[in-house]
């Protein structure tokens, strides 16, 4: 009886925690449809007025475009580098492998603000002019450990006899990877790339050190506007960020399932 009550208490606390996270998000989404300039809750009516204002604002559109460009570039780099690195660490044995894994995972432990400061100092010292590639490199550095871990975990379960059989039949290493290895681990690579995109799209702390018109991302715009007043445009922008972070993983999940079905 006591264990049953404990289990109910755990479920109740879990529900309260989820509600405490979801209710503020729901308020933001609902208020994005509030036609009033000073939003009250609940809104008296619903309208797409502020969405129209949002898409007519060049600052917002530029920030969204920059965030998407940076997210895609970071995702591609994390997918490629994470896959190659994971294969090297899983397939090869060398003395300092464990130490290098720790170094590779360091960005997961170091606060992004420290990474941002260090990267800014480094880029300035080498004379690299401020550009969007600053953010791409930084976001790739932050998201790469996650991509590496995802692909590596899949490679641990990979049956290497399939590669051996392909090479026995005359396939070279590149053909074996393209025809055998890649189709099997592609869902993990896709998952790693999606996670890298989501991390990049929402990254703020490290990005704030090189704010510029060409490098202003969505989180920077939200923070800049929210410092004075939460306007309807901020609610719209925050809602669109939520949509991206939900829709992109769902689309990736559908693609992943189709890839799995095609392999079978």
C-alpha positions in Angstrom: 0.0 0.0 0.0 2.8 2.4 0.9 4.7 1.7 -2.3 1.5 2.4 -4.3 1.1 5.8 -2.6 4.8 6.5 -3.3 4.3 5.7 -7.0 1.2 8.0 -7.1 3.2 10.8 -5.5 6.0 10.3 -8.0 3.5 10.5 -10.9 1.8 13.6 -9.3 5.2 15.4 -9.0 6.1 14.5 -12.5 2.8 15.9 -13.8 3.3 19.1 -11.9 6.9 19.5 -13.3 5.6 18.9 -16.8 2.8 21.4 -16.3 5.1 24.0 -14.9 7.2 23.8 -18.1 4.3 23.5 -20.6 1.9 26.2 -19.2 4.3 29.1 -19.8 4.9 27.9 -23.4 1.1 27.5 -23.9 0.6 31.1 -22.7 3.2 32.4 -25.2 1.6 30.5 -28.1 -1.9 31.7 -27.2 -0.7 35.3 -26.7 0.9 35.3 -30.2 -2.7 35.3 -31.6 -3.8 38.1 -29.3 -4.6 41.2 -31.5 -4.0 43.6 -28.6 -0.6 45.4 -28.4 -0.5 45.0 -24.6 -1.4 41.3 -24.3 -3.7 40.2 -21.5 -4.5 36.6 -20.7 -6.8 35.1 -21.7 -7.1 37.1 -24.9 -10.5 38.6 -25.8 -10.2 37.4 -29.4 -7.7 35.6 -31.6 -6.1 37.0 -34.7 -3.2 36.5 -37.1 -2.4 40.2 -37.1 1.0 40.0 -35.4 2.0 37.1 -37.7 1.5 39.5 -40.6 3.5 42.2 -38.8 6.2 39.7 -38.1 6.6 38.6 -41.8 6.7 42.2 -42.8 9.6 43.0 -40.4 12.9 42.7 -42.1 14.8 42.3 -38.8 12.8 39.2 -37.9 13.1 37.6 -41.3 16.8 38.2 -41.5 17.3 36.6 -38.0 15.2 33.6 -39.0 17.2 33.2 -42.3 20.5 33.4 -40.4 19.4 30.9 -37.8 18.3 28.4 -40.5 21.6 28.9 -42.5 23.7 28.4 -39.4 21.6 25.5 -38.2 21.9 23.6 -41.5 25.6 24.3 -41.8 26.2 23.1 -38.3 24.1 20.0 -38.8 26.0 19.0 -41.9 29.3 19.6 -40.3 28.3 17.7 -37.1 26.9 14.8 -39.2 30.1 14.5 -41.3 32.7 15.1 -38.6 30.7 13.1 -36.0 30.4 10.1 -38.3 34.1 10.0 -39.3 35.3 10.6 -35.7 32.9 8.0 -34.3 34.1 5.4 -36.8 37.7 6.1 -36.1 37.2 5.7 -32.3 35.1 2.6 -32.6 37.1 0.8 -35.3 40.7 1.8 -34.3 42.7 1.1 -31.1 45.4 3.5 -30.0 47.0 4.4 -26.6 45.4 7.8 -25.9 41.9 7.0 -27.3 40.1 7.4 -23.9 41.9 10.8 -23.3 40.9 12.0 -26.7 37.2 11.0 -26.1 37.3 13.2 -22.9 38.7 16.1 -24.9 36.1 15.6 -27.6 33.3 15.7 -25.0 34.6 18.7 -23.2 32.2 21.2 -24.8 29.4 19.3 -23.1 30.9 20.2 -19.7 32.2 23.7 -20.3 29.6 26.5 -20.0 28.8 28.0 -23.4 29.7 31.5 -22.1 33.3 30.3 -21.6 33.4 28.8 -25.1 32.0 32.0 -26.5 34.7 34.1 -24.8 37.5 31.7 -25.8 36.3 31.5 -29.5 36.0 35.3 -29.7 39.5 35.9 -28.4 40.9 33.2 -30.8 39.1 34.5 -33.9 40.2 38.1 -33.2 43.8 37.0 -32.6 44.0 35.2 -35.9 42.4 38.1 -37.7 39.3 36.4 -38.8 36.7 39.1 -39.6 33.3 38.9 -38.0 31.0 36.8 -40.1 28.3 34.1 -40.0 31.0 31.4 -40.1 32.1 32.4 -36.6 28.7 31.2 -35.4 28.8 28.1 -37.6 32.1 27.0 -36.1 31.0 27.7 -32.6 27.7 25.9 -32.9 29.4 23.0 -34.5 31.9 22.8 -31.6 29.0 22.9 -29.1 26.8 20.3 -30.9 29.6 17.9 -32.1 29.9 15.9 -28.9 26.2 15.0 -29.0 26.5 13.9 -32.7 29.6 11.9 -31.9 27.9 10.0 -29.1 24.8 9.2 -31.1 26.7 7.8 -34.1 29.2 6.0 -31.8 26.4 4.2 -29.9 25.0 2.9 -33.2 28.4 1.8 -34.4 28.8 -0.2 -31.2 25.8 -2.3 -32.3 27.0 -2.6 -35.9 27.7 -6.1 -37.2 31.1 -5.7 -38.9 30.8 -9.1 -40.6 28.6 -7.4 -43.2 31.5 -5.2 -44.2 33.8 -8.2 -44.2 31.5 -10.1 -46.5 31.2 -7.1 -48.9 35.0 -6.7 -49.1 35.4 -10.4 -49.6 33.2 -10.2 -52.6 35.5 -7.5 -54.1 34.1 -4.2 -52.8 36.6 -1.6 -51.8 36.3 0.4 -48.5 34.5 3.4 -50.0 32.0 1.1 -51.8 31.5 -0.9 -48.7 30.8 2.2 -46.7 28.4 3.6 -49.3 26.5 0.4 -49.9 26.6 -1.4 -46.6 27.6 0.8 -43.6 26.0 4.1 -44.4 22.4 2.7 -45.1 22.5 1.0 -41.7 23.8 3.9 -39.6 22.0 6.6 -41.6 19.1 6.9 -39.1 21.7 7.6 -36.3 23.4 10.2 -38.5 20.1 11.8 -39.3 19.2 11.9 -35.6 22.6 13.5 -34.8 22.1 16.2 -37.5 18.6 17.0 -36.3 19.8 17.4 -32.7 22.7 19.6 -33.9 20.2 21.8 -35.9 18.0 22.2 -32.9 20.9 23.0 -30.6 22.2 25.6 -33.1 18.8 27.1 -33.6 18.3 27.8 -29.9 21.9 28.6 -28.9 22.2 32.1 -27.3 24.9 32.2 -24.7 27.9 31.7 -26.9 26.4 33.6 -29.9 25.9 36.8 -28.0 29.6 37.7 -28.1 29.6 38.5 -31.9 26.3 40.2 -32.4 26.3 41.9 -35.8 23.6 42.5 -38.4 24.8 39.6 -40.5 25.1 37.3 -37.4 21.9 38.2 -35.5 20.1 35.0 -34.8 16.5 34.4 -33.5 17.5 34.0 -29.8 19.5 37.2 -29.9 16.5 39.1 -31.3 14.2 37.6 -28.6 16.5 38.5 -25.8 17.1 42.0 -27.2 13.3 42.7 -27.4 12.4 40.9 -24.1 14.8 43.1 -22.1 12.3 46.0 -22.2 8.9 44.5 -22.9 7.4 41.2 -24.1 5.8 42.5 -27.3 3.4 40.5 -29.5 6.2 40.1 -32.0 8.3 38.4 -29.4 5.5 35.9 -28.7 5.2 35.2 -32.5 9.0 34.7 -32.8 9.1 32.4 -29.7 6.1 30.4 -31.1 7.9 29.9 -34.4 11.0 28.7 -32.5 8.8 26.2 -30.7 7.3 25.0 -34.0 10.7 24.5 -35.6 12.1 22.6 -32.6 9.0 20.3 -32.6 8.4 19.9 -36.3 12.0 19.2 -37.4 12.5 16.2 -35.1 9.0 14.9 -36.1 9.9 15.1 -39.8 13.3 13.4 -39.0 11.4 10.6 -37.1 9.2 9.9 -40.1 12.2 9.8 -42.4 14.0 7.6 -40.0 11.1 5.1 -39.9 10.9 5.1 -43.7 14.6 4.4 -43.9 14.2 1.5 -41.5 11.3 0.1 -43.5 13.2 0.3 -46.8 16.1 -1.6 -45.3 13.9 -4.4 -44.3 
